[in-house]
Amino acid sequence: MYDYIIIGAGSAGCVLANRLSEDPDCKVLLLEAGGRDWHPFIHMPAGLARLVGQKGVNWDYDTAPQPQLDNRTLWWPRGKVLGGSSSINAMCYIRGVPADYDSWAAAGADGWNWEAVLPYFRRSEGNTRVLRQAQDERDWKKLHGGDGPLTVSDLRHVNPLSRAFVEAGQQAGLRHNPDFNGPAQAGVGLYQVTQRDGARCSAAVAYLDPAKPRPNLTVHTRALASRITFDKASSSNPRANGVTYSMLGKAFHQQAAREVIVCGGAINSPQLLMLSGVGPAAELRRHRIDVVVDAGDVGRNLQDHLDICTLRHCPPGLSYDRASELKTAFDWFLRGHRGAGSSNIAEAGGFFRSALAADERCDMQFHFVPAMLDDHGRHRLPGDGYTLHACFLHPRSRGRIALASNRASDKARIEANYLGDAEGHDLRMMVECAKVSRELFAQPAFDAYRGAPIFPARDGLTDAELVDFVRAKAETVYHPVGSCRMGSDDAAVVDPQLRVRGVDGLRVVDASVMPTLPTGNTNAPTIMIAERAADLIRGHAPPA
């Protein structure tokens, strides 16, 4: 019997496997539905462009048709491999801003304010940036960690087009920001990335690889969890006592002495809870699932960052569009993980507070790509060009995860409900994202590189035409959260200790517990959540 069973070896699951197995008297089982992270394109950062077509490392989800997006189904890639989405993402290290976490606490997530979570960001972070001034170093250490497992680095290779974007942003009135995780987030600059010596530092590399030799940690890959089992004989709440899963074509049931911890992410975690009888009673009965707890908000509160891409052609030989993949790979392997192979592709970016912002936080984020990116890179375009992603950071629309059947092998139904807010604010913000993107590309820094427009196909569009552009081309930027919301109210799926309400011995630890989206990418906040959850589970005091 294991003390803890962790379901999902993504960003959160790898952290918990490491931290809980630090106690040699504690036996931990980690289950991962995907395979091992052996693929070389996982570890060569620029290989992420080729991972798009690798079905073996991706859950390959599609949303239900989206009424506000021309009834399109949108592709949602999520990592199905050790390290989860941290093994296939663009490695941008962004934590959000203090107001994100203070708003969580104000909404009922007690203990998740900025002062409480900052020590866990610092504990996880191993930032390699070298500062020249002593005062700069002291200020840096107030916000950053230098010896954590997750290595964070400056990019080793930067395309000239990415530097042009940073210059263009300054010409448009944005400040240069060398640290988006510093005292102020607004501005443009180069992203810091989760890389170690020019190679991807996923959660599996950072946390799981050092823990694998421990005799008290067992890792099973290709192990698909189908149901959490409960002991209902207790006089109080039903207690989670194990997990049923399939591996190598066989079914297994493994018991847990202390807790079952679900780390499947914003799609898989609510799906598994519902398959196990924890969810909206009417929906469970419709799929012939016995109700353990009628928890109506399981799967609800789903949020994601919707993104619009603006593309232009550039002169040949500048972008990554026609770079030799073989030469890039050989250079990276033979030159000590340097050259274009160490690029995360989304090298530059920034944060901006628009005139439509609801509070003092930035409400727009940019990711600049020195290549043409259409349909997540699945549609290759002729020629050379560059792309600017722009997303609205605080959407008001809410969707849900629903069951398609009572089988774990059937994908959940993703009802994203993009642009579904009654006031139409999300749509106005997406139009604003497209407008600001065009303004940035119009700056003098791009004069030497500016070719014909691609998307949208011509300049000078009206607001109505930009609405049509958004509806036809907007896509996810890969940040789903919120479907197992944390809070102190009775409707919250998990309490502030991440314990599932109505049952004992069961927690959810991943991006699904976030009450609202942070101001930026979600990987670093997910790792922070798991670091803090490990202390909550073990009863440890927070780090200094």
C-alpha positions in Angstrom: 0.0 0.0 0.0 1.2 3.5 -0.8 0.7 6.5 1.4 0.0 8.8 -1.5 -1.2 8.2 -5.0 -0.6 11.1 -7.4 -2.6 11.0 -10.6 -0.9 12.9 -13.4 2.9 13.6 -13.8 2.5 17.1 -15.2 3.9 20.3 -13.8 2.1 19.8 -10.4 2.4 16.0 -10.2 6.2 16.1 -10.7 6.6 18.7 -7.9 4.5 16.6 -5.5 6.2 13.4 -6.3 9.5 15.0 -5.4 8.4 16.8 -2.3 6.3 14.0 -0.7 9.0 11.3 -1.4 11.6 13.4 0.4 10.4 11.6 3.5 12.0 8.1 3.2 9.2 6.6 5.3 6.5 7.8 2.9 5.6 5.6 -0.1 4.4 7.5 -3.2 2.9 6.2 -6.5 2.8 8.5 -9.5 0.5 7.6 -12.4 0.9 9.2 -15.8 -1.3 8.4 -18.8 1.4 9.4 -21.3 4.9 8.0 -21.8 8.4 8.9 -20.8 9.9 12.2 -22.0 12.5 10.5 -24.2 11.8 12.4 -27.4 14.7 14.6 -28.4 12.4 17.4 -29.6 11.2 17.8 -26.0 14.6 18.7 -24.8 15.8 20.8 -27.7 13.8 24.0 -27.1 13.2 24.8 -30.8 11.9 21.3 -31.2 8.6 22.5 -29.8 7.7 23.5 -33.4 7.9 19.8 -34.4 6.1 18.6 -31.3 2.9 20.0 -32.7 2.4 16.9 -34.8 3.6 14.4 -32.2 0.4 12.6 -31.1 2.3 10.5 -28.6 3.1 13.5 -26.3 -0.2 15.3 -26.7 -3.8 14.7 -25.5 -4.8 16.4 -28.8 -8.1 17.9 -27.5 -10.7 19.9 -29.5 -13.3 22.1 -28.1 -17.0 21.9 -28.8 -18.0 24.2 -31.7 -17.7 27.8 -30.5 -20.8 29.9 -31.4 -18.9 33.3 -31.1 -16.0 32.1 -33.2 -17.9 31.2 -36.4 -18.8 27.8 -34.8 -15.3 26.6 -35.1 -13.8 23.8 -33.0 -10.5 25.0 -31.5 -7.5 22.7 -31.0 -6.3 22.5 -27.4 -2.9 20.8 -27.2 -2.0 19.5 -23.6 1.0 17.5 -22.6 0.5 13.8 -22.3 4.0 12.8 -21.2 6.2 13.1 -18.1 6.3 16.8 -17.4 2.9 17.3 -18.9 2.5 20.6 -20.7 5.8 21.8 -19.3 7.4 19.3 -21.7 5.8 20.8 -24.8 5.2 24.5 -24.0 7.2 27.6 -25.1 9.0 27.8 -21.7 8.1 31.4 -21.0 8.6 32.0 -17.2 5.9 34.3 -16.0 4.4 34.4 -12.5 1.7 37.1 -12.8 1.4 40.0 -10.5 0.7 40.5 -6.7 -2.9 41.6 -7.4 -3.7 38.3 -9.0 -3.1 36.4 -5.8 -4.5 39.1 -3.5 -7.7 38.8 -5.4 -7.8 35.0 -5.0 -7.5 35.5 -1.2 -10.2 38.3 -1.2 -12.5 35.9 -3.0 -12.1 33.2 -0.4 -8.9 31.4 -1.2 -7.5 32.1 2.3 -3.7 31.9 2.5 -3.1 32.4 -1.3 -2.3 36.1 -1.2 0.9 37.4 -2.7 2.8 37.5 0.5 2.0 33.9 1.1 2.8 32.5 -2.3 6.0 34.5 -3.1 8.2 32.2 -0.9 7.0 29.3 -3.0 7.9 31.0 -6.3 11.3 31.7 -4.8 11.7 28.2 -3.5 11.0 26.6 -6.9 13.1 29.1 -9.0 16.7 28.6 -9.9 17.4 31.8 -11.8 20.8 31.9 -13.5 20.9 35.7 -14.3 24.1 37.4 -13.1 23.6 40.9 -11.9 26.5 43.4 -11.9 25.5 45.8 -9.1 25.1 44.8 -5.5 22.0 46.8 -5.0 20.4 45.2 -8.1 21.3 41.8 -6.7 19.7 42.5 -3.3 16.5 43.8 -5.0 16.5 40.8 -7.3 16.7 38.3 -4.4 13.6 39.8 -2.8 11.6 38.5 -5.7 13.6 35.7 -7.2 15.2 32.4 -6.2 18.7 31.3 -7.3 18.9 27.7 -6.2 15.5 26.1 -6.8 15.0 23.0 -8.9 13.3 24.9 -11.8 16.1 26.5 -13.8 15.2 29.9 -15.3 17.6 31.5 -17.8 18.1 34.2 -20.3 17.8 33.1 -23.9 21.1 32.0 -25.5 19.9 32.8 -29.0 17.7 35.7 -30.1 16.6 36.3 -33.7 17.1 39.9 -35.1 13.3 40.1 -35.7 12.7 39.6 -32.0 15.0 42.5 -31.1 13.2 44.6 -33.7 9.9 43.9 -31.9 11.4 45.1 -28.5 12.6 48.3 -30.3 9.2 48.7 -31.9 7.5 48.5 -28.6 9.6 51.2 -27.1 9.0 53.4 -30.2 5.3 52.9 -29.5 5.7 54.2 -26.0 6.2 51.0 -24.0 9.1 50.9 -21.6 11.9 48.3 -22.0 11.3 45.7 -19.3 14.2 43.2 -18.6 12.2 41.4 -16.0 8.5 40.7 -16.4 8.6 39.1 -12.9 10.1 42.2 -11.3 8.6 45.1 -9.5 6.5 46.2 -12.5 5.2 43.9 -15.3 4.3 46.4 -18.1 6.7 46.9 -21.0 8.4 44.9 -23.7 11.5 42.7 -23.6 12.9 39.2 -24.0 11.3 36.4 -22.0 13.2 34.4 -19.5 12.7 30.8 -20.1 12.6 27.5 -18.2 15.9 26.2 -19.6 19.0 24.7 -18.1 22.2 25.1 -20.2 20.3 25.7 -23.4 17.9 22.7 -22.9 14.3 22.6 -21.7 14.0 22.4 -18.0 10.5 20.8 -17.7 8.9 19.9 -14.4 10.0 16.3 -15.1 13.7 17.4 -15.5 13.6 19.8 -12.6 11.6 17.7 -10.0 11.1 14.1 -11.2 14.5 13.1 -12.5 16.2 13.8 -9.2 13.6 11.9 -7.3 13.4 8.8 -9.5 16.2 6.9 -7.8 14.4 7.0 -4.4 13.2 3.5 -3.4 10.0 5.0 -1.9 8.8 6.5 -5.3 7.2 4.4 -8.0 6.4 5.9 -11.4 4.0 4.2 -13.8 3.7 5.6 -17.3 0.9 4.6 -19.8 -1.3 4.3 -16.8 -4.7 5.8 -17.4 -6.7 6.4 -14.2 -10.4 5.6 -14.7 -11.9 6.1 -11.2 -11.1 7.1 -7.6 -12.6 4.6 -5.2 -14.2 5.5 -1.8 -14.8 3.9 1.5 -18.4 4.8 2.2 -18.6 2.9 5.5 -17.4 5.9 7.5 -19.9 7.7 9.7 -18.7 11.1 8.2 -17.7 11.8 4.6 -16.8 9.1 2.1 -13.1 8.6 2.1 -10.9 8.2 -1.0 -9.0 4.9 -0.5 -7.6 4.1 -3.9 -7.4 4.4 -7.7 -8.5 2.1 -10.5 -6.3 2.5 -13.6 -5.4 0.6 -16.8 -1.9 -0.2 -17.9 -0.6 -2.4 -20.7 -4.2 -3.5 -21.4 -4.8 -4.6 -17.9 -6.9 -3.1 -15.1 -5.4 -2.5 -11.6 -6.7 -1.1 -8.3 -4.2 0.4 -5.9 -5.0 1.5 -2.4 -3.8 4.7 -0.7 -3.3 4.9 3.0 -3.3 8.7 3.4 -4.5 10.6 0.3 -5.3 10.4 -3.4 -4.1 13.6 -5.2 -5.4 14.5 -8.6 -3.1 16.5 -10.8 -4.6 16.1 -14.2 -5.1 19.7 -15.2 -8.1 21.8 -16.1 -9.6 19.1 -18.4 -8.6 15.8 -16.9 -9.1 16.6 -13.2 -12.8 17.5 -13.3 -13.4 14.6 -15.7 -11.9 12.1 -13.3 -13.8 13.6 -10.4 -17.0 13.2 -12.3 -16.2 9.7 -13.5 -15.6 8.9 -9.8 -19.0 10.2 -8.7 -18.0 13.7 -7.5 -19.8 16.3 -9.6 -23.2 17.6 -10.8 -25.7 14.8 -9.8 -27.9 15.2 -12.8 -25.0 14.9 -15.2 -23.6 11.9 -13.4 -26.9 10.0 -13.4 -27.3 10.8 -17.1 -24.1 8.9 -17.7 -25.1 6.1 -15.3 -22.5 7.0 -12.6 -23.2 6.5 -9.0 -23.3 9.8 -7.1 -20.8 10.0 -4.2 -21.1 13.8 -3.8 -23.4 16.2 -5.6 -20.8 18.9 -6.4 -22.4 21.1 -9.0 -19.4 23.3 -9.7 -17.1 20.5 -10.8 -16.1 21.3 -14.4 -17.5 24.9 -14.2 -15.6 28.2 -14.0 -13.4 27.2 -17.0 -11.3 30.1 -18.3 -8.7 30.5 -20.9 -6.7 33.2 -22.7 -8.0 33.7 -26.2 -5.3 34.9 -28.6 -5.3 36.7 -32.0 -2.3 36.4 -34.3 -1.2 39.2 -36.7 1.2 38.0 -39.4 3.3 39.8 -42.0 5.9 38.7 -44.6 9.5 39.7 -44.3 12.6 39.4 -46.6 13.9 35.9 -47.0 16.6 34.5 -44.7 15.6 36.3 -41.6 12.8 34.2 -40.0 12.9 30.6 -38.8 10.4 29.6 -41.5 12.8 28.0 -43.9 15.7 27.2 -41.5 17.1 23.7 -42.0 15.8 21.6 -39.1 18.6 19.1 -39.5 21.3 21.8 -39.4 19.6 23.5 -36.4 19.5 20.2 -34.5 23.1 19.3 -35.3 24.3 22.7 -34.3 22.5 22.5 -31.0 23.8 19.0 -30.2 27.4 19.7 -31.3 27.8 23.2 -30.0 26.8 22.6 -26.4 23.1 23.5 -26.7 23.7 26.8 -28.5 22.4 28.4 -31.7 18.9 28.6 -33.0 18.1 25.2 -31.5 18.1 26.8 -28.0 15.4 29.3 -29.0 12.0 29.0 -27.5 10.6 30.5 -30.7 8.4 33.0 -28.7 11.5 34.9 -27.8 10.2 38.4 -27.1 6.9 39.8 -25.8 5.4 42.2 -23.4 2.5 43.4 -21.2 0.3 46.4 -21.8 -2.5 48.1 -20.0 -5.2 49.2 -22.5 -7.7 52.0 -22.1 -10.3 49.3 -21.5 -8.6 47.8 -18.4 -10.8 47.2 -15.5 -8.1 47.7 -12.8 -4.5 48.6 -12.5 -3.2 45.3 -13.9 -2.0 44.9 -17.5 -4.8 43.4 -19.6 -2.9 42.4 -22.7 0.1 40.1 -23.3 2.2 39.7 -26.5 4.3 36.8 -27.7 6.4 37.7 -30.7 7.5 34.8 -33.0 10.1 35.3 -35.8 8.2 32.9 -38.0 4.8 32.6 -39.6 2.4 30.8 -37.2 -1.0 29.8 -38.5 -3.3 27.3 -36.8 -0.6 26.6 -34.1 2.0 25.9 -36.8 0.0 23.1 -38.3 -0.6 25.1 -41.5 2.7 25.9 -43.2 2.6 29.1 -45.2 4.9 29.8 -48.2 7.7 32.4 -47.8 9.1 34.1 -44.7 7.4 36.2 -42.1 6.8 37.0 -38.5 3.8 36.7 -36.0 2.6 38.6 -33.0 0.3 36.8 -30.6 -1.9 39.1 -28.5 -4.2 37.9 -25.8 -6.7 39.4 -23.4 -5.5 38.5 -19.9 -8.7 38.8 -17.8 -11.6 37.3 -19.7 -15.1 37.5 -18.3 -16.5 34.5 -20.2 -16.7 31.2 -18.4 -17.0 27.7 -19.8 -17.2 24.2 -18.5 -15.8 20.7 -18.8 -18.5 18.1 -19.2 -18.5 14.3 -19.7 -18.9 12.7 -23.1 -19.5 9.3 -21.5 -18.7 7.3 -18.4 -15.4 6.0 -19.9 -12.0 7.5 -19.1 -10.9 6.6 -22.6 -13.4 9.0 -24.1 -12.3 12.7 -24.1 -14.2 15.1 -22.0 -16.4 17.7 -23.7 -14.8 21.2 -23.7 -17.3 24.0 -23.8 -14.9 26.9 -23.7 -17.6 29.6 -24.3 -15.1 32.1 -25.7 -16.5 35.6 -26.0 -19.6 34.5 -24.2 -19.8 37.3 -21.7 -23.2 39.1 -21.8 -21.5 42.6 -22.0 -19.4 41.8 -25.0 -16.3 43.1 -23.2 -14.1 40.1 -24.2 -14.8 40.7 -27.9 -14.0 44.5 -27.6 -10.7 43.5 -25.9 -9.8 41.1 -28.7 -10.4 43.8 -31.3 -8.2 46.1 -29.2 -5.5 43.3 -29.2 -5.6 43.3 -33.0 -5.4 47.1 -33.2 -2.4 47.3 -30.9 -0.6 44.5 -32.8 -1.0 46.5 -36.0 0.4 49.6 -34.3 3.4 47.8 -33.1 4.1 46.4 -36.5 3.8 49.9 -38.0 6.8 51.3 -36.0 10.0 52.3 -37.7 11.9 49.3 -36.2 10.1 47.1 -38.7 10.7 49.3 -41.7 13.5 47.1 -43.0 11.5 43.9 -42.4 8.0 44.8 -43.3 6.5 42.8 -46.1 2.9 42.3 -47.3 0.3 41.6 -44.6 -0.9 38.0 -44.3 -3.4 38.0 -41.4 -5.4 40.1 -41.6 -4.9 40.2 -45.4 -4.9 44.0 -45.7 -4.3 47.1 -43.6 -6.9 49.6 -42.7 -9.7 47.3 -41.4 -12.7 48.9 -39.7 -13.7 47.7 -36.3 -16.5 45.6 -37.8 -13.9 43.9 -40.1 -11.6 43.3 -37.1 -14.5 41.6 -35.3 -14.9 39.3 -38.3 -11.1 38.7 -38.2 -11.2 37.8 -34.5 -14.2 35.4 -35.0 -12.4 33.7 -37.9 -8.9 33.4 -36.6 -8.7 33.6 -32.7 -7.2 30.6 -31.0 -6.2 29.4 -27.5 -2.8 30.5 -26.2 -2.8 27.3 -24.0 -3.8 28.5 -20.5 -7.0 26.7 -19.3 -7.7 27.0 -15.6 -10.4 27.1 -13.0 -12.6 24.0 -13.5 -12.1 22.8 -9.9 -12.2 26.2 -8.3 -10.7 26.8 -4.9 -12.6 28.9 -2.3 -14.2 29.1 1.1 -17.8 29.0 -0.1 -19.8 25.9 -0.2 -19.9 25.8 -4.0 -16.1 25.8 -4.3 -14.8 22.4 -5.5 -11.8 22.4 -3.2 -11.2 24.4 0.0 -8.1 26.6 0.5 -6.1 23.5 1.5 -7.1 22.0 -1.9 -9.2 19.3 -0.3 -12.2 18.2 -2.3 -15.4 19.2 -0.4 -17.7 16.5 0.7 -15.1 13.7 0.8 -12.0 12.9 2.8 -8.5 11.9 1.7 -8.8 13.6 -1.8 -7.2 16.7 -3.1 -6.8 18.5 -6.4 -3.5 20.2 -7.1 -3.1 21.8 -10.5 -4.2 24.8 -12.6 -7.9 23.7 -12.3 -8.0 25.1 -8.7 -7.2 28.7 -9.8 -10.2 30.9 -9.1 -9.2 33.2 -11.9 -6.5 33.5 -14.5 -3.2 35.1 -13.5 -1.8 38.0 -15.5 0.3 35.9 -17.9 1.4 32.3 -18.5 0.2 29.6 -16.2 3.1 27.1 -15.8 5.1 28.9 -13.1 1.9 29.5 -11.0 1.0 25.9 -11.3 4.4 24.8 -10.0 4.0 27.3 -7.1 0.6 25.8 -6.3 2.1 22.3 -6.0 5.0 23.6 -3.9 2.6 25.1 -1.4 0.3 22.1 -1.6 3.3 19.8 -0.6 3.7 21.9 2.6 0.0 21.8 3.3 -0.1 18.0 2.9 3.0 17.5 5.1 2.1 20.1 7.7 5.3 22.0 7.1 5.8 25.7 7.8 6.2 28.0 4.7 9.8 28.6 3.6 11.4 31.8 4.9 
